[in-house]
Amino acid sequence: QIQNSFVVRDHWVRAVELDPADATSRSLLGEWCMAVAGLSFVTRQVAAAVFASPPTATYGEALSHFEEAEKTSPGFWLKNRLNIAKCALRVGDKAKAKERLEEVVAATARSSEDEDVVKEAREALKKMG
């Protein structure tokens, strides 16, 4: 699974290079970064033992990709805005997180995925107080 993550990352990086205006590729690269940033300590240690250099990424990198995707195509995917909020919380920017969560909650859900995203945003806002 970790070995495949290098391939996945490389494909998303290449997709962004080929079409920098493709918000979806940029957002999916952000999702990759967010997933890698969230790996547990144990998983990181196993990866370090198996690979010379395990995959690395930060929530800040993920946030940059999500924000660039949003800038390229505002409102293209509610999940992207939710991911901006999640990463903003991880890097300590509660104001940005709250703003994005409020945008998600105010948006019209156009799919079952959007409904789930809106529900998750509502719950996150409640936790923030």
DSSP file (Angstrom, degrees, kcal/mol; ACC not computed):
  #  RESIDUE AA STRUCTURE BP1 BP2  ACC     N-H-->O    O-->H-N    N-H-->O    O-->H-N    TCO  KAPPA ALPHA  PHI   PSI    X-CA   Y-CA   Z-CA
    1    1 A Q     >        0   0    0      0, 0.0     4,-1.0     0, 0.0     0, 0.0   0.000 360.0 360.0 360.0 -44.4    0.0    0.0    0.0
    2    2 A I  H  >  +     0   0    0      1,-0.2     4,-0.9     2,-0.2     3,-0.4   0.906 360.0  53.8 -67.8 -40.1    2.8    2.4    0.9
    3    3 A Q  H >> S+     0   0    0      1,-0.3     4,-0.9     2,-0.2     3,-0.8   0.908 107.2  51.5 -60.6 -40.9    4.8    1.5   -2.2
    4    4 A N  H 3> S+     0   0    0      1,-0.2     4,-2.5     2,-0.2    -1,-0.3   0.774  96.4  70.3 -65.7 -25.0    1.7    2.2   -4.4
    5    5 A S  H 3X S+     0   0    0     -4,-1.0     4,-2.7    -3,-0.4    -1,-0.2   0.843  93.5  55.6 -64.4 -31.3    1.4    5.6   -2.7
    6    6 A F  H <X S+     0   0    0     -4,-0.9     4,-2.5    -3,-0.8    -1,-0.2   0.917 109.3  46.8 -63.8 -42.1    4.6    6.8   -4.5
    7    7 A V  H  X S+     0   0    0     -4,-0.9     4,-2.3     2,-0.2    -2,-0.2   0.924 112.2  49.7 -65.5 -45.1    3.0    5.9   -7.8
    8    8 A V  H  X S+     0   0    0     -4,-2.5     4,-2.3     2,-0.2     5,-0.2   0.944 111.7  48.5 -59.3 -49.1   -0.3    7.6   -6.9
    9    9 A R  H  X S+     0   0    0     -4,-2.7     4,-2.8     1,-0.2     5,-0.2   0.933 110.4  51.3 -57.0 -46.9    1.6   10.8   -5.9
   10   10 A D  H  X S+     0   0    0     -4,-2.5     4,-2.4     1,-0.2    -1,-0.2   0.877 109.3  50.8 -61.0 -37.9    3.6   10.8   -9.0
   11   11 A H  H  X S+     0   0    0     -4,-2.3     4,-2.4     2,-0.2    -1,-0.2   0.916 112.1  46.0 -66.0 -42.6    0.5   10.5  -11.2
   12   12 A W  H  X S+     0   0    0     -4,-2.3     4,-2.2     2,-0.2    -2,-0.2   0.901 112.5  50.7 -68.1 -39.2   -1.2   13.4   -9.4
   13   13 A V  H  X S+     0   0    0     -4,-2.8     4,-2.3    -5,-0.2    -2,-0.2   0.937 112.3  47.2 -61.1 -45.3    1.9   15.5   -9.6
   14   14 A R  H  X S+     0   0    0     -4,-2.4     4,-2.6    -5,-0.2    -2,-0.2   0.897 109.7  53.2 -64.0 -40.5    2.2   14.8  -13.4
   15   15 A A  H  X S+     0   0    0     -4,-2.4     4,-2.0     1,-0.2    -1,-0.2   0.903 110.1  48.0 -61.3 -41.0   -1.5   15.5  -13.9
   16   16 A V  H  < S+     0   0    0     -4,-2.2    -1,-0.2     2,-0.2    -2,-0.2   0.891 111.5  50.6 -66.7 -39.6   -1.1   18.9  -12.2
   17   17 A E  H  < S+     0   0    0     -4,-2.3    -2,-0.2     1,-0.2    -1,-0.2   0.903 111.9  47.5 -63.8 -40.6    2.0   19.6  -14.3
   18   18 A L  H  < S+     0   0    0     -4,-2.6    -2,-0.2     1,-0.3    -1,-0.2   0.853 132.3  14.5 -70.3 -34.9    0.1   18.7  -17.5
   19   19 A D    ><  +     0   0    0     -4,-2.0     3,-2.3    -5,-0.2    -1,-0.3  -0.659  61.9 177.8-143.8  83.7   -2.9   20.8  -16.7
   20   20 A P  T 3  S+     0   0    0      0, 0.0    -1,-0.1     0, 0.0    -3,-0.1   0.702  83.0  62.9 -60.5 -18.1   -2.4   23.3  -13.8
   21   21 A A  T 3  S+     0   0    0      1,-0.0     2,-1.1    -5,-0.0     3,-0.1   0.444  74.9 105.4 -86.8   0.8   -6.0   24.6  -14.3
   22   22 A D    <>  -     0   0    0     -3,-2.3     4,-1.7     1,-0.2     5,-0.2  -0.700  49.5-173.6 -85.3 100.4   -7.5   21.1  -13.4
   23   23 A A  H  > S+     0   0    0     -2,-1.1     4,-2.6     1,-0.2     5,-0.2   0.831  79.2  59.3 -63.7 -33.3   -8.8   21.7   -9.9
   24   24 A T  H  > S+     0   0    0      2,-0.2     4,-2.6     1,-0.2    -1,-0.2   0.935 105.6  46.8 -64.7 -46.4   -9.7   18.0   -9.5
   25   25 A S  H  > S+     0   0    0      1,-0.2     4,-2.1     2,-0.2    -1,-0.2   0.915 113.5  49.6 -60.9 -42.0   -6.1   16.8   -9.9
   26   26 A R  H  X S+     0   0    0     -4,-1.7     4,-1.8     1,-0.2    -1,-0.2   0.909 111.9  48.2 -63.5 -42.5   -4.9   19.5   -7.6
   27   27 A S  H  X S+     0   0    0     -4,-2.6     4,-2.2     2,-0.2    -2,-0.2   0.898 110.4  50.9 -66.1 -40.3   -7.5   18.6   -5.0
   28   28 A L  H  X S+     0   0    0     -4,-2.6     4,-2.0     2,-0.2    -1,-0.2   0.849 107.5  53.1 -68.2 -32.7   -6.6   14.9   -5.2
   29   29 A L  H  X S+     0   0    0     -4,-2.1     4,-2.3    -5,-0.2    -1,-0.2   0.891 108.4  51.8 -64.4 -38.3   -2.9   15.7   -4.8
   30   30 A G  H  X S+     0   0    0     -4,-1.8     4,-2.7     2,-0.2    -2,-0.2   0.891 106.9  52.4 -62.1 -40.1   -4.0   17.5   -1.6
   31   31 A E  H  X S+     0   0    0     -4,-2.2     4,-2.5     2,-0.2    -2,-0.2   0.897 108.2  51.2 -63.5 -39.0   -5.9   14.4   -0.5
   32   32 A W  H  X S+     0   0    0     -4,-2.0     4,-2.5     2,-0.2     5,-0.2   0.947 111.8  46.9 -61.1 -47.8   -2.8   12.4   -1.0
   33   33 A C  H  X S+     0   0    0     -4,-2.3     4,-2.8     1,-0.2    -2,-0.2   0.907 112.0  50.3 -61.0 -42.5   -0.8   14.8    1.1
   34   34 A M  H  X S+     0   0    0     -4,-2.7     4,-1.4     1,-0.2    -1,-0.2   0.901 111.0  49.0 -64.3 -40.7   -3.4   14.9    3.8
   35   35 A A  H  < S+     0   0    0     -4,-2.5    -2,-0.2     2,-0.2    -1,-0.2   0.918 114.0  45.2 -65.5 -42.9   -3.5   11.1    4.0
   36   36 A V  H >< S+     0   0    0     -4,-2.5     3,-1.6     1,-0.2    -2,-0.2   0.906 110.3  54.1 -67.9 -41.0    0.3   10.9    4.2
   37   37 A A  H 3< S+     0   0    0     -4,-2.8    -1,-0.2     1,-0.3    -2,-0.2   0.816 107.8  53.0 -61.1 -29.0    0.4   13.6    6.8
   38   38 A G  T 3< S+     0   0    0     -4,-1.4    -1,-0.3    -5,-0.2    -2,-0.2   0.358  78.3 127.3 -90.5   5.2   -2.1   11.7    8.9
   39   39 A L    <   -     0   0    0     -3,-1.6    -3,-0.1    -4,-0.1    -4,-0.0  -0.351  64.0-111.5 -63.0 142.2   -0.1    8.4    8.9
   40   40 A S     >  -     0   0    0      1,-0.1     4,-2.4     4,-0.0     5,-0.2  -0.241  22.8-109.9 -70.0 162.5    0.4    7.0   12.4
   41   41 A F  H  > S+     0   0    0      1,-0.2     4,-2.3     2,-0.2     5,-0.2   0.900 119.5  51.6 -57.8 -43.2    3.8    6.9   14.0
   42   42 A V  H  > S+     0   0    0      1,-0.2     4,-2.4     2,-0.2    -1,-0.2   0.927 109.3  48.9 -63.6 -45.2    3.9    3.1   13.8
   43   43 A T  H  > S+     0   0    0      1,-0.2     4,-2.5     2,-0.2    -1,-0.2   0.903 110.8  51.2 -61.3 -41.1    3.0    3.2   10.1
   44   44 A R  H  X S+     0   0    0     -4,-2.4     4,-2.4     2,-0.2    -1,-0.2   0.900 110.0  49.5 -62.4 -40.6    5.8    5.8    9.5
   45   45 A Q  H  X S+     0   0    0     -4,-2.3     4,-1.8     2,-0.2    -2,-0.2   0.903 111.3  48.5 -66.4 -41.4    8.3    3.6   11.3
   46   46 A V  H  X S+     0   0    0     -4,-2.4     4,-1.8     2,-0.2     5,-0.2   0.930 112.5  49.0 -63.1 -45.0    7.3    0.5    9.3
   47   47 A A  H  X S+     0   0    0     -4,-2.5     4,-3.2     1,-0.2    -2,-0.2   0.895 109.6  51.9 -61.9 -40.3    7.6    2.6    6.1
   48   48 A A  H  < S+     0   0    0     -4,-2.4    -1,-0.2     1,-0.2    -2,-0.2   0.844 110.1  49.2 -66.0 -32.9   11.0    3.9    7.1
   49   49 A A  H  < S+     0   0    0     -4,-1.8    -1,-0.2    -5,-0.1    -2,-0.2   0.821 119.2  37.7 -74.1 -30.8   12.2    0.3    7.8
   50   50 A V  H  < S+     0   0    0     -4,-1.8     2,-0.4    -5,-0.1    -2,-0.2   0.845 118.1  45.1 -89.9 -37.9   11.0   -0.9    4.4
   51   51 A F  S  < S-     0   0    0     -4,-3.2    -1,-0.1    -5,-0.2   -48,-0.0  -0.844  72.5-133.4-113.4 144.9   11.8    2.1    2.2
   52   52 A A  S    S+     0   0    0     -2,-0.4    -1,-0.1     1,-0.3    -4,-0.0   0.909 106.0  12.8 -58.9 -41.6   14.9    4.2    2.0
   53   53 A S  S    S-     0   0    0     -6,-0.1    -1,-0.3    -3,-0.1     3,-0.1  -0.847  83.5-151.9-139.0 102.0   12.7    7.2    2.0
   54   54 A P        -     0   0    0      0, 0.0    -6,-0.1     0, 0.0   -10,-0.0  -0.215  40.3 -78.6 -67.0 162.4    9.1    6.7    3.0
   55   55 A P        -     0   0    0      0, 0.0     2,-0.4     0, 0.0    -8,-0.1  -0.339  52.6-168.9 -63.0 142.0    6.5    9.1    1.6
   56   56 A T        +     0   0    0     -3,-0.1     2,-0.3     2,-0.0   -19,-0.1  -0.975  17.5 147.2-132.4 148.5    6.3   12.5    3.4
   57   57 A A        -     0   0    0     -2,-0.4     2,-0.3   -21,-0.2     3,-0.0  -0.946  27.9-137.1-167.7 160.7    3.8   15.3    3.3
   58   58 A T     >  -     0   0    0     -2,-0.3     4,-2.2     1,-0.1   -21,-0.2  -0.822  27.1-116.3-122.6 163.2    2.4   17.9    5.7
   59   59 A Y  H  > S+     0   0    0     -2,-0.3     4,-2.8     1,-0.2     5,-0.2   0.832 117.7  59.0 -65.3 -30.7   -1.0   19.3    6.4
   60   60 A G  H  > S+     0   0    0      2,-0.2     4,-2.1     1,-0.2    -1,-0.2   0.905 105.6  47.5 -63.5 -41.6    0.4   22.7    5.2
   61   61 A E  H  > S+     0   0    0      2,-0.2     4,-2.1     1,-0.2    -2,-0.2   0.931 112.5  49.2 -63.6 -45.4    1.2   21.1    1.8
   62   62 A A  H  X S+     0   0    0     -4,-2.2     4,-2.6     1,-0.2     5,-0.2   0.931 109.6  52.1 -59.5 -45.5   -2.2   19.6    1.6
   63   63 A L  H  X S+     0   0    0     -4,-2.8     4,-2.8     1,-0.2     5,-0.2   0.903 107.0  53.2 -58.1 -42.6   -3.8   22.9    2.5
   64   64 A S  H  X S+     0   0    0     -4,-2.1     4,-2.3     1,-0.2    -1,-0.2   0.908 110.3  47.2 -60.3 -42.4   -1.9   24.7   -0.3
   65   65 A H  H  X S+     0   0    0     -4,-2.1     4,-2.3     2,-0.2    -2,-0.2   0.923 113.1  48.0 -66.2 -43.7   -3.1   22.2   -2.9
   66   66 A F  H  X S+     0   0    0     -4,-2.6     4,-2.3     1,-0.2    -2,-0.2   0.915 113.3  48.0 -63.5 -42.2   -6.7   22.4   -1.7
   67   67 A E  H  X S+     0   0    0     -4,-2.8     4,-2.5    -5,-0.2    -1,-0.2   0.892 110.7  50.8 -66.6 -38.7   -6.6   26.2   -1.7
   68   68 A E  H  X S+     0   0    0     -4,-2.3     4,-2.3    -5,-0.2    -1,-0.2   0.900 110.1  50.4 -65.2 -39.8   -5.1   26.3   -5.2
   69   69 A A  H  X S+     0   0    0     -4,-2.3     4,-2.2     2,-0.2    -2,-0.2   0.917 111.7  47.8 -62.1 -43.0   -7.8   24.0   -6.4
   70   70 A E  H  < S+     0   0    0     -4,-2.3    -2,-0.2     1,-0.2    -1,-0.2   0.887 111.5  50.4 -65.9 -38.9  -10.4   26.3   -4.9
   71   71 A K  H  < S+     0   0    0     -4,-2.5    -1,-0.2     1,-0.2    -2,-0.2   0.891 111.4  49.0 -64.7 -40.1   -8.8   29.3   -6.4
   72   72 A T  H  < S+     0   0    0     -4,-2.3    -2,-0.2     1,-0.3    -1,-0.2   0.885 134.1   9.0 -67.2 -40.6   -8.7   27.6   -9.9
   73   73 A S  S >< S-     0   0    0     -4,-2.2     3,-1.9    -5,-0.2    -1,-0.3  -0.644  83.4-145.3-145.3  80.7  -12.4   26.6   -9.8
   74   74 A P  T 3  S+     0   0    0      0, 0.0    -3,-0.1     0, 0.0    -4,-0.1  -0.188  81.2   0.8 -54.7 129.8  -14.3   28.1   -6.8
   75   75 A G  T 3  S+     0   0    0      2,-0.2     3,-0.2     1,-0.1    -5,-0.1   0.634  84.9 136.0  73.1  14.8  -17.0   25.8   -5.4
   76   76 A F  S <  S+     0   0    0     -3,-1.9     2,-0.3     1,-0.2    -1,-0.1   0.784  77.4  13.6 -67.2 -26.2  -16.2   22.9   -7.8
   77   77 A W    >>  -     0   0    0     -4,-0.2     4,-1.1     1,-0.1     3,-1.1  -0.899  61.2-150.6-154.9 116.7  -16.4   20.3   -5.1
   78   78 A L  H 3> S+     0   0    0     -2,-0.3     4,-2.1     1,-0.3     3,-0.2   0.853  98.8  62.6 -57.9 -34.7  -17.8   20.7   -1.5
   79   79 A K  H 3> S+     0   0    0      1,-0.2     4,-2.6     2,-0.2    -1,-0.3   0.847  97.0  58.5 -61.5 -32.4  -15.4   18.1   -0.2
   80   80 A N  H <> S+     0   0    0     -3,-1.1     4,-2.0     2,-0.2    -1,-0.2   0.922 106.4  47.4 -62.2 -43.1  -12.5   20.3   -1.3
   81   81 A R  H  X S+     0   0    0     -4,-1.1     4,-2.0    -3,-0.2    -2,-0.2   0.891 111.1  51.4 -65.7 -38.2  -13.8   23.1    1.0
   82   82 A L  H  X S+     0   0    0     -4,-2.1     4,-2.5     1,-0.2    -2,-0.2   0.913 109.1  51.0 -62.6 -41.6  -14.2   20.6    3.8
   83   83 A N  H  X S+     0   0    0     -4,-2.6     4,-2.5     2,-0.2     5,-0.2   0.853 105.6  55.3 -66.3 -34.0  -10.7   19.5    3.3
   84   84 A I  H  X S+     0   0    0     -4,-2.0     4,-2.8     2,-0.2    -1,-0.2   0.942 109.8  47.7 -59.5 -45.8   -9.5   23.1    3.5
   85   85 A A  H  X S+     0   0    0     -4,-2.0     4,-2.3     2,-0.2    -2,-0.2   0.921 111.0  50.2 -62.0 -44.7  -11.2   23.4    6.8
   86   86 A K  H  X S+     0   0    0     -4,-2.5     4,-1.8     1,-0.2    -1,-0.2   0.930 115.1  42.8 -60.3 -46.0   -9.7   20.1    8.1
   87   87 A C  H  X S+     0   0    0     -4,-2.5     4,-1.9     2,-0.2    -1,-0.2   0.888 110.1  56.5 -69.9 -37.6   -6.2   21.1    7.1
   88   88 A A  H  <>S+     0   0    0     -4,-2.8     5,-3.1    -5,-0.2     4,-0.4   0.912 107.7  49.3 -59.4 -41.6   -6.6   24.7    8.4
   89   89 A L  H ><5S+     0   0    0     -4,-2.3     3,-1.1     3,-0.2    -1,-0.2   0.911 108.6  53.4 -61.6 -42.0   -7.5   23.2   11.8
   90   90 A R  H 3<5S+     0   0    0     -4,-1.8    -1,-0.2     1,-0.3    -2,-0.2   0.812 111.6  44.7 -64.9 -30.6   -4.4   21.0   11.7
   91   91 A V  T 3<5S-     0   0    0     -4,-1.9    -1,-0.3   -32,-0.1    -2,-0.2   0.378 122.6-105.0 -96.4   5.4   -2.2   23.9   11.1
   92   92 A G  T < 5S+     0   0    0     -3,-1.1     2,-1.1    -4,-0.4    -3,-0.2   0.628  78.0 131.7  89.3  14.6   -3.9   26.0   13.7
   93   93 A D     >< +     0   0    0     -5,-3.1     4,-2.1    -6,-0.2     5,-0.1  -0.661  19.6 164.2-101.2  78.8   -6.0   28.4   11.6
   94   94 A K  H  > S+     0   0    0     -2,-1.1     4,-2.8     1,-0.2     5,-0.2   0.833  71.5  57.7 -65.4 -33.8   -9.3   28.1   13.3
   95   95 A A  H  > S+     0   0    0      2,-0.2     4,-2.3     1,-0.2    -1,-0.2   0.933 109.3  44.2 -63.9 -45.4  -10.7   31.2   11.7
   96   96 A K  H  > S+     0   0    0      2,-0.2     4,-2.4     1,-0.2     5,-0.2   0.911 113.5  51.8 -64.6 -41.9  -10.1   29.9    8.2
   97   97 A A  H  X S+     0   0    0     -4,-2.1     4,-2.6     1,-0.2    -2,-0.2   0.935 110.9  46.9 -60.5 -46.7  -11.5   26.5    9.2
   98   98 A K  H  X S+     0   0    0     -4,-2.8     4,-2.5     1,-0.2    -1,-0.2   0.911 110.8  52.4 -63.5 -42.4  -14.7   28.0   10.6
   99   99 A E  H  X S+     0   0    0     -4,-2.3     4,-1.8    -5,-0.2    -1,-0.2   0.929 112.8  44.2 -59.0 -46.5  -15.2   30.2    7.5
  100  100 A R  H  X S+     0   0    0     -4,-2.4     4,-2.2     2,-0.2    -2,-0.2   0.889 111.9  52.4 -68.8 -38.9  -14.9   27.2    5.1
  101  101 A L  H  X S+     0   0    0     -4,-2.6     4,-2.5    -5,-0.2    -1,-0.2   0.910 108.9  50.7 -62.6 -40.9  -17.1   25.0    7.3
  102  102 A E  H  X S+     0   0    0     -4,-2.5     4,-1.9     1,-0.2    -1,-0.2   0.877 108.6  52.5 -64.0 -37.1  -19.8   27.7    7.3
  103  103 A E  H  X S+     0   0    0     -4,-1.8     4,-0.9     2,-0.2    -1,-0.2   0.910 110.2  48.2 -63.1 -42.0  -19.5   27.9    3.4
  104  104 A V  H >< S+     0   0    0     -4,-2.2     3,-0.8     1,-0.2    -2,-0.2   0.934 111.3  49.1 -64.7 -45.8  -20.0   24.1    3.2
  105  105 A V  H 3< S+     0   0    0     -4,-2.5    -1,-0.2     1,-0.2    -2,-0.2   0.857 112.2  49.3 -63.2 -35.1  -23.0   24.2    5.5
  106  106 A A  H 3< S+     0   0    0     -4,-1.9    -1,-0.2    -5,-0.2    -2,-0.2   0.636  94.9  97.7 -78.3 -14.6  -24.6   27.1    3.5
  107  107 A A  S << S-     0   0    0     -4,-0.9     2,-0.6    -3,-0.8    -3,-0.0  -0.300  81.1-110.4 -76.0 158.9  -24.1   25.3    0.2
  108  108 A T        -     0   0    0     -2,-0.0     2,-0.3     2,-0.0    -1,-0.1  -0.797  30.1-129.5 -89.1 122.8  -26.7   23.3   -1.6
  109  109 A A        +     0   0    0     -2,-0.6     3,-0.1     1,-0.1    -4,-0.0  -0.579  26.4 179.5 -73.1 129.5  -25.9   19.6   -1.7
  110  110 A R        +     0   0    0     -2,-0.3     2,-0.3     1,-0.1    -1,-0.1   0.363  64.6  22.6-112.1   1.7  -26.1   18.2   -5.2
  111  111 A S  S  > S-     0   0    0      1,-0.1     4,-2.1     0, 0.0     5,-0.1  -0.954  85.3 -99.3-155.9 170.4  -25.2   14.6   -4.4
  112  112 A S  H  > S+     0   0    0     -2,-0.3     4,-2.1     2,-0.2     5,-0.1   0.857 123.9  55.5 -66.5 -32.8  -25.2   12.1   -1.6
  113  113 A E  H  > S+     0   0    0      2,-0.2     4,-2.4     1,-0.2    -1,-0.2   0.935 106.6  50.3 -62.9 -44.4  -21.5   12.8   -1.2
  114  114 A D  H  > S+     0   0    0      1,-0.2     4,-2.9     2,-0.2     5,-0.2   0.899 107.6  53.9 -59.5 -40.4  -22.3   16.5   -0.8
  115  115 A E  H  X S+     0   0    0     -4,-2.1     4,-2.3     1,-0.2    -1,-0.2   0.916 109.8  47.2 -60.5 -42.8  -25.0   15.6    1.8
  116  116 A D  H  X S+     0   0    0     -4,-2.1     4,-2.5     2,-0.2    -1,-0.2   0.891 111.9  50.6 -64.1 -39.8  -22.3   13.6    3.8
  117  117 A V  H  X S+     0   0    0     -4,-2.4     4,-2.4     2,-0.2    -2,-0.2   0.913 110.3  48.8 -65.1 -43.7  -19.9   16.5    3.5
  118  118 A V  H  X S+     0   0    0     -4,-2.9     4,-2.5     2,-0.2    -2,-0.2   0.912 111.6  50.2 -62.9 -42.3  -22.5   19.0    4.7
  119  119 A K  H  X S+     0   0    0     -4,-2.3     4,-2.3    -5,-0.2    -2,-0.2   0.927 111.0  48.3 -61.3 -45.3  -23.3   16.8    7.7
  120  120 A E  H  X S+     0   0    0     -4,-2.5     4,-2.3     1,-0.2    -1,-0.2   0.886 111.1  51.2 -63.1 -38.5  -19.6   16.4    8.6
  121  121 A A  H  X S+     0   0    0     -4,-2.4     4,-2.4     2,-0.2    -2,-0.2   0.906 108.6  51.2 -65.6 -41.8  -19.1   20.2    8.3
  122  122 A R  H  X S+     0   0    0     -4,-2.5     4,-2.2     1,-0.2    -2,-0.2   0.931 111.2  47.9 -59.5 -45.4  -22.1   20.8   10.7
  123  123 A E  H  X S+     0   0    0     -4,-2.3     4,-1.9     1,-0.2    -1,-0.2   0.900 110.9  50.9 -64.1 -40.3  -20.7   18.3   13.2
  124  124 A A  H  X S+     0   0    0     -4,-2.3     4,-1.7     1,-0.2    -1,-0.2   0.896 109.0  51.5 -64.1 -40.0  -17.2   20.0   13.0
  125  125 A L  H  X S+     0   0    0     -4,-2.4     4,-1.2     1,-0.2    -2,-0.2   0.906 107.8  52.5 -63.3 -41.1  -18.8   23.4   13.5
  126  126 A K  H  < S+     0   0    0     -4,-2.2     3,-0.4     1,-0.2    -1,-0.2   0.905 108.5  50.5 -61.1 -41.2  -20.6   22.1   16.6
  127  127 A K  H  < S+     0   0    0     -4,-1.9    -1,-0.2     1,-0.2    -2,-0.2   0.838 106.7  55.0 -65.0 -32.8  -17.3   20.8   18.0
  128  128 A M  H  <        0   0    0     -4,-1.7    -1,-0.2    -5,-0.1    -2,-0.2   0.757 360.0 360.0 -72.6 -23.6  -15.7   24.2   17.4
  129  129 A G     <        0   0    0     -4,-1.2    -3,-0.2    -3,-0.4    -2,-0.1   0.461 360.0 360.0  88.4 360.0  -18.4   25.9   19.5
